[in-house]
């Protein structure tokens, strides 16, 4: 992802002030808006042993690859010569395009072959951040629980654990990306009432409990959300009557099930929102009675619905990674003694001896004690000389008292 460095670098000048509540939102806007183009792709698959669901999934993946290549592909060649003789010739085709809002346009079966046409929004891959220093560091992210808006919808398939399991899956995906430090708080919910989430905010659009949770966990960002819909297209499709079971056996009912989730990312220092998006998919829920006993269970993932949910979770994971890629790396000052400063992040975040972090003073005005802290460039930097796994320390060119640097101030790498 690429952020404009010119705007970010202005904050390095001594005396420059910025409100932390505006900092996160402004930096988020520095990333170029992603363009989307609606395209169609074609995929083919062979139906083995009558397994239409597996063939459909394979054809869908093939169609998505076709979409990506149609939209934006990079082709590179590599040839190896030894003593004037060509020993290896290789062509690599790669794309970073992402498909969103995927829908099946048509499905055609001819014998044991399946042809699928899909339509999707192809999103331009964001460019790489010029803020290379921050891009190499792992920012700390806390993942909280995702409450269910309509718990009754979770009864079929026993998906009432979705509020904890979904963020656990999201947490695992973010950790596997290798670009973030992920902290688990999946047993906690930031919203007292999922119906109004995330509207429990102050007048400045901040979630007051985000900053409190982030401070307790030592997180720079907080990821949360709400599961809006797990219902069926036809509410009677899975009733327990004999007639209902008979209709399902004949395929006479619409067994599609919806999955709708609101995903939100907040700046942990100010509580300000960085990103919010609704992710939705729908697929057939067809499972043997008793096989699906929980969200993301083996029985759940054997269904077309479970596979669609898994793909949506991958999209959500990538969205979080993309949003945070261009954010600066920020950590708290936990101790100050003369010119020596101790920070709350260390080697696990990617910090190394010799790294230079700019110090910002954190303060609140007497008439806005509940508001976001104001950050003022202290005009000094900390150069690290000791780096431990969870904390690090370094020295400033001036005594802390001369520049009024204190505990809870912030050290930032852009």
Secondary structure as the mmCIF struct_conf table of DSSP 4:
data_model
#
loop_
_struct_conf.conf_type_id
_struct_conf.id
_struct_conf.beg_label_comp_id
_struct_conf.beg_label_asym_id
_struct_conf.beg_label_seq_id
_struct_conf.end_label_comp_id
_struct_conf.end_label_asym_id
_struct_conf.end_label_seq_id
HELX_RH_AL_P HELX_RH_AL_P1 UNK A 5 UNK A 9
HELX_RH_3T_P HELX_RH_3T_P1 UNK A 10 UNK A 12
BEND BEND1 UNK A 13 UNK A 13
TURN_TY1_P TURN_TY1_P1 UNK A 14 UNK A 15
STRN STRN1 UNK A 17 UNK A 19
HELX_RH_AL_P HELX_RH_AL_P2 UNK A 20 UNK A 30
BEND BEND2 UNK A 31 UNK A 31
HELX_LH_PP_P HELX_LH_PP_P1 UNK A 32 UNK A 35
STRN STRN2 UNK A 36 UNK A 46
TURN_TY1_P TURN_TY1_P2 UNK A 49 UNK A 50
HELX_RH_AL_P HELX_RH_AL_P3 UNK A 52 UNK A 71
STRN STRN3 UNK A 74 UNK A 82
TURN_TY1_P TURN_TY1_P3 UNK A 83 UNK A 84
STRN STRN4 UNK A 85 UNK A 94
STRN STRN5 UNK A 98 UNK A 110
TURN_TY1_P TURN_TY1_P4 UNK A 111 UNK A 112
STRN STRN6 UNK A 113 UNK A 123
HELX_LH_PP_P HELX_LH_PP_P2 UNK A 124 UNK A 129
BEND BEND3 UNK A 130 UNK A 130
HELX_RH_AL_P HELX_RH_AL_P4 UNK A 132 UNK A 135
TURN_TY1_P TURN_TY1_P5 UNK A 136 UNK A 136
BEND BEND4 UNK A 137 UNK A 137
STRN STRN7 UNK A 139 UNK A 148
BEND BEND5 UNK A 149 UNK A 149
HELX_RH_3T_P HELX_RH_3T_P2 UNK A 151 UNK A 154
TURN_TY1_P TURN_TY1_P6 UNK A 155 UNK A 158
TURN_TY1_P TURN_TY1_P7 UNK A 160 UNK A 161
HELX_RH_AL_P HELX_RH_AL_P5 UNK A 162 UNK A 176
TURN_TY1_P TURN_TY1_P8 UNK A 177 UNK A 178
BEND BEND6 UNK A 179 UNK A 179
STRN STRN8 UNK A 180 UNK A 185
TURN_TY1_P TURN_TY1_P9 UNK A 186 UNK A 187
BEND BEND7 UNK A 190 UNK A 190
BEND BEND8 UNK A 192 UNK A 192
TURN_TY1_P TURN_TY1_P10 UNK A 194 UNK A 198
TURN_TY1_P TURN_TY1_P11 UNK A 203 UNK A 204
BEND BEND9 UNK A 205 UNK A 205
STRN STRN9 UNK A 206 UNK A 206
HELX_RH_AL_P HELX_RH_AL_P6 UNK A 208 UNK A 217
TURN_TY1_P TURN_TY1_P12 UNK A 218 UNK A 218
BEND BEND10 UNK A 220 UNK A 220
STRN STRN10 UNK A 221 UNK A 229
STRN STRN11 UNK A 232 UNK A 232
BEND BEND11 UNK A 233 UNK A 234
TURN_TY1_P TURN_TY1_P13 UNK A 235 UNK A 238
BEND BEND12 UNK A 240 UNK A 241
HELX_RH_AL_P HELX_RH_AL_P7 UNK A 242 UNK A 250
TURN_TY1_P TURN_TY1_P14 UNK A 251 UNK A 251
BEND BEND13 UNK A 253 UNK A 253
STRN STRN12 UNK A 256 UNK A 267
TURN_TY1_P TURN_TY1_P15 UNK A 268 UNK A 270
STRN STRN13 UNK A 272 UNK A 272
STRN STRN14 UNK A 273 UNK A 284
TURN_TY1_P TURN_TY1_P16 UNK A 289 UNK A 291
BEND BEND14 UNK A 294 UNK A 294
TURN_TY1_P TURN_TY1_P17 UNK A 295 UNK A 296
HELX_RH_AL_P HELX_RH_AL_P8 UNK A 298 UNK A 301
TURN_TY1_P TURN_TY1_P18 UNK A 302 UNK A 302
BEND BEND15 UNK A 303 UNK A 303
HELX_RH_AL_P HELX_RH_AL_P9 UNK A 304 UNK A 325
TURN_TY1_P TURN_TY1_P19 UNK A 326 UNK A 326
BEND BEND16 UNK A 327 UNK A 327
HELX_LH_PP_P HELX_LH_PP_P3 UNK A 328 UNK A 328
STRN STRN15 UNK A 329 UNK A 337
TURN_TY1_P TURN_TY1_P20 UNK A 338 UNK A 339
STRN STRN16 UNK A 340 UNK A 343
BEND BEND17 UNK A 344 UNK A 344
HELX_RH_3T_P HELX_RH_3T_P3 UNK A 347 UNK A 349
TURN_TY1_P TURN_TY1_P21 UNK A 350 UNK A 350
TURN_TY1_P TURN_TY1_P22 UNK A 353 UNK A 354
STRN STRN17 UNK A 356 UNK A 363
HELX_RH_3T_P HELX_RH_3T_P4 UNK A 366 UNK A 368
TURN_TY1_P TURN_TY1_P23 UNK A 369 UNK A 370
BEND BEND18 UNK A 371 UNK A 371
HELX_LH_PP_P HELX_LH_PP_P4 UNK A 372 UNK A 373
STRN STRN18 UNK A 374 UNK A 387
BEND BEND19 UNK A 389 UNK A 390
STRN STRN19 UNK A 392 UNK A 395
BEND BEND20 UNK A 397 UNK A 398
HELX_RH_AL_P HELX_RH_AL_P10 UNK A 400 UNK A 403
TURN_TY1_P TURN_TY1_P24 UNK A 404 UNK A 404
TURN_TY1_P TURN_TY1_P25 UNK A 407 UNK A 408
STRN STRN20 UNK A 410 UNK A 413
#
